[in-house]
Amino acid sequence: MHLQLSEDQARELDALLETTLGDLSYEIAASDNPRFRTALSERRRLLLGLDNHLKAVISADDEETEAPVLLMEELAHPGG
């Protein structure tokens, strides 16, 4: 799956991810339920991968170099 965003959309998505990641960190720390904490940690891991990839794409656009393609399979299974 390929996702194409305008520069404004990419920056807005990046800001949303940053806010969500901060909220998740707080929720994970405050959770007393191990299963819920694990689920939140997994969600944070996936969103962090997406955020890092999005930042690389934005950075490449800023530098006018060839941007990496955002592949959803890479986000689901980073590094593999």
N, C-alpha and C positions, 0 to 999 in steps of 0.2 A: 504494500500500500504506500502510495506517495501522497504527501500533504504539501500543498503549495499555499504560502501565505504572503501577503504584502508585507512590506517592512513594518508598517504601523501595526498590523495584526501580530506579527512575530514579537515585537516589543511589548505589546499588551499581554500576550500570552506569557511572555517571560516574567512580567510583573505579577501576573496572577499566580504563576507557579511559585515565585519567591514568597508571596504572602501565604499560599497554601502550605508550603514546606515549613515555614515558621510556625504556623498553626499546628501542623502535625507534630512537630517537635514538642510543643507544649502538651498536646494531647497524649503523646506517648509517655512523657514524663509523669503526667498526672494519672495515668490509668493504673488501676489495681488489678485488672483482669488480664492474665497472661495471654489468653487467646486474642483478645481485642488488641492488646499491645503488639502482638506479633503481626496481626493483620495491618495495623497502622504502620508498623515498621516496613512491611513489604510494600505498602502503598507509597511510603516515602522513598524507598529505594527506586521504584519505578518512576516516580515523578522527578527524582533527582537526576536519573539517567536522561529523561526527556529534557529537563532544564539544562543540563550540561551540553547535550547535543544541540539544543536550540541556541545556546550562547555561542557555540562554535559556528553555527550557520550565520548568526547575526554578525559575529566578528569577521567572518570571511566576507560578508557583504560590505561591511565597513571598510575593509582593506581592498575591496574590489578584486578578490581572488576567487577561484572556483570554490563555491560553497559545497560542503558535504551534503549528500542526499539524506534526507530524513526517512529511514526505513523503520516501520513499526516493528518488524521482526527483531531488529537490533535492540530496540528498547525493551522488548519483552525478555530477551536473553543477552544482556550485555557481555561482551567479551567472548561470545561463543557462537 
